[in-house]
């Protein structure tokens, strides 16, 4: 039973319930586009696409995106990098039934940020943020560590949000890596050159 518990996260509506450090809570509760905030906190922001393919959704995702049970979805995973350093592992799922009319740019994003389309499309409706501690054994921890080459013996903090456009749903989960708390706004950086 313990293994099943590790593979699912306890999602909460209040970020403070996680007991995360204050610097991490500030990132978790970012209003608006996370991409825009990361760009403002780096000299060079980059989206590194890990994959975009059909895959089985996670156990706690199916009901959120309108599926009666776990099923195959379109899955996209990326690392968001600031000045070369990975700071967020992002996981997005869209039901296979979604059409290009629902999410017109999803299949052609490549290494562009999904946030640039979600926050500037007037047809997109953003749901409420949910927050969780991602522990060793959780699939998102395993995937983030596989991409980063880490051992996965820590706790990471995550948030997720459901987006709707026309008849389509899209679930974005962002797993914040510890380095994100060391980012400073570009206006507060001193020029060392």
C-alpha positions as CSV (number, residue, x, y, z in Angstrom):
1,X,0.0,0.0,0.0
2,X,2.9,2.4,0.8
3,X,4.1,2.2,-2.9
4,X,0.7,3.3,-4.1
5,X,0.7,6.2,-1.7
6,X,4.1,7.3,-3.0
7,X,2.9,7.2,-6.6
8,X,0.1,9.7,-5.9
9,X,0.4,13.1,-4.4
10,X,-1.9,14.8,-2.0
11,X,-3.0,17.9,-3.9
12,X,-4.1,20.9,-1.8
13,X,-5.7,24.2,-2.7
14,X,-3.5,26.1,-0.2
15,X,0.2,26.3,-0.8
16,X,0.9,27.1,2.8
17,X,-0.4,23.6,3.8
18,X,2.8,22.1,2.2
19,X,5.1,23.6,4.7
20,X,7.5,24.7,2.0
21,X,10.2,27.3,2.6
22,X,9.0,30.8,2.1
23,X,11.1,31.3,-1.0
24,X,9.6,28.2,-2.6
25,X,6.1,29.2,-1.6
26,X,6.6,32.5,-3.5
27,X,7.3,30.6,-6.7
28,X,4.5,28.2,-6.2
29,X,1.9,31.0,-5.8
30,X,3.1,33.0,-8.8
31,X,0.1,34.7,-10.4
32,X,0.0,34.9,-14.2
33,X,2.6,33.4,-16.4
34,X,5.4,31.4,-14.7
35,X,7.3,31.7,-18.0
36,X,7.1,35.5,-17.8
37,X,8.5,35.5,-14.2
38,X,11.3,33.1,-15.1
39,X,12.2,35.3,-18.1
40,X,12.4,38.3,-15.7
41,X,14.7,36.3,-13.4
42,X,17.3,35.3,-16.0
43,X,19.5,36.6,-18.7
44,X,18.7,33.5,-20.9
45,X,15.5,31.6,-20.6
46,X,15.1,28.3,-22.5
47,X,12.5,25.6,-22.9
48,X,14.1,22.2,-23.3
49,X,11.6,19.7,-24.7
50,X,12.1,16.2,-23.3
51,X,9.3,14.6,-25.3
52,X,5.8,15.1,-26.7
53,X,4.0,11.8,-27.4
54,X,1.0,9.6,-26.6
55,X,1.4,8.1,-23.1
56,X,-0.7,6.8,-20.2
57,X,-1.8,9.6,-17.9
58,X,-0.9,9.5,-14.2
59,X,-3.4,8.0,-11.8
60,X,-4.5,11.3,-10.3
61,X,-4.8,13.1,-13.7
62,X,-7.6,11.2,-15.5
63,X,-10.6,12.6,-13.6
64,X,-9.3,16.1,-13.8
65,X,-9.2,16.1,-17.6
66,X,-12.6,14.4,-18.0
67,X,-11.5,10.8,-18.4
68,X,-13.4,8.1,-16.5
69,X,-10.2,6.2,-15.9
70,X,-6.5,6.2,-16.8
71,X,-6.1,6.3,-20.5
72,X,-3.6,7.4,-23.2
73,X,-3.2,11.2,-23.6
74,X,-1.0,13.6,-25.4
75,X,1.9,14.2,-23.0
76,X,4.5,16.9,-23.2
77,X,7.4,17.2,-20.7
78,X,10.0,20.0,-20.7
79,X,12.7,21.5,-18.5
80,X,12.5,25.2,-18.0
81,X,16.1,26.6,-17.8
82,X,17.3,29.9,-16.5
83,X,20.9,30.8,-17.5
84,X,21.5,27.2,-18.4
85,X,20.3,25.8,-15.1
86,X,17.1,23.7,-14.9
87,X,14.6,25.3,-12.5
88,X,11.2,23.7,-13.3
89,X,10.2,20.3,-14.7
90,X,6.8,20.7,-16.5
91,X,4.4,17.9,-17.4
92,X,1.3,18.6,-19.6
93,X,-1.4,16.2,-20.5
94,X,-4.3,16.7,-23.1
95,X,-7.0,14.0,-23.8
96,X,-6.5,12.3,-27.2
97,X,-10.0,13.5,-28.0
98,X,-8.8,17.1,-28.1
99,X,-8.8,18.7,-31.5
100,X,-6.6,21.2,-33.2
101,X,-9.5,23.6,-32.8
102,X,-9.4,23.2,-29.0
103,X,-5.6,23.6,-28.7
104,X,-4.4,24.9,-32.1
105,X,-0.7,25.3,-31.2
106,X,-0.1,22.4,-28.9
107,X,1.2,19.9,-31.5
108,X,3.6,22.5,-32.9
109,X,5.2,24.0,-29.8
110,X,8.6,22.4,-30.2
111,X,10.8,24.3,-27.7
112,X,8.5,27.2,-27.3
113,X,6.8,27.9,-24.0
114,X,3.3,26.6,-23.5
115,X,2.7,29.6,-21.2
116,X,3.1,32.0,-24.1
117,X,0.0,30.5,-25.7
118,X,-2.1,29.9,-22.6
119,X,-1.8,33.4,-21.1
120,X,-2.3,35.4,-24.3
121,X,-5.3,33.5,-25.8
122,X,-8.6,35.1,-24.7
123,X,-10.4,31.8,-25.2
124,X,-8.3,30.0,-22.5
125,X,-9.9,29.8,-19.0
126,X,-7.5,29.0,-16.1
127,X,-8.7,26.9,-13.2
128,X,-7.5,27.0,-9.6
129,X,-4.0,26.1,-8.7
130,X,-3.4,23.0,-6.6
131,X,-0.2,22.3,-4.7
132,X,1.6,19.1,-3.6
133,X,4.8,17.7,-2.2
134,X,6.3,15.3,-4.6
135,X,8.2,12.5,-2.8
136,X,10.6,9.8,-4.0
137,X,8.6,7.1,-5.7
138,X,6.2,9.5,-7.4
139,X,6.3,9.2,-11.2
140,X,7.0,13.0,-11.7
141,X,10.0,12.7,-9.2
142,X,11.3,9.8,-11.2
143,X,10.9,11.6,-14.5
144,X,12.5,14.8,-13.3
145,X,15.4,12.9,-11.9
146,X,15.8,10.9,-15.0
147,X,16.1,14.1,-17.0
148,X,18.4,15.7,-14.6
149,X,20.5,12.7,-13.5
150,X,19.7,13.1,-9.8
151,X,19.1,10.4,-7.2
152,X,15.5,11.4,-6.3
153,X,16.0,11.3,-2.5
154,X,14.5,14.6,-1.8
155,X,11.1,16.3,-1.7
156,X,10.1,18.6,-4.5
157,X,7.2,21.0,-4.5
158,X,4.7,21.2,-7.4
159,X,1.6,22.9,-8.6
160,X,-0.9,22.1,-11.2
161,X,-3.7,23.8,-13.0
162,X,-6.4,22.8,-15.4
163,X,-7.0,25.0,-18.5
164,X,-10.0,25.0,-20.7
165,X,-10.4,26.2,-24.3
166,X,-13.6,25.6,-26.2
167,X,-14.3,21.9,-25.5
168,X,-10.8,21.0,-24.6
169,X,-9.0,20.5,-21.3
170,X,-5.3,20.6,-20.7
171,X,-3.6,19.9,-17.3
172,X,-0.2,21.5,-16.6
173,X,1.9,20.3,-13.6
174,X,5.0,22.3,-12.7
175,X,7.6,20.7,-10.4
176,X,9.9,23.3,-8.9
177,X,13.5,22.3,-8.6
178,X,15.5,23.7,-5.7
179,X,17.6,26.1,-7.8
180,X,14.5,28.2,-8.6
181,X,14.7,29.8,-5.1
182,X,18.1,31.3,-5.9
183,X,16.9,33.3,-8.9
184,X,16.8,37.0,-8.5
185,X,15.0,39.6,-10.7
186,X,17.1,41.0,-13.4
187,X,16.6,44.5,-11.9
188,X,18.3,43.3,-8.7
189,X,21.3,41.6,-10.3
190,X,24.6,43.5,-10.2
191,X,26.7,43.6,-13.3
192,X,29.9,41.7,-12.6
193,X,31.5,42.2,-16.0
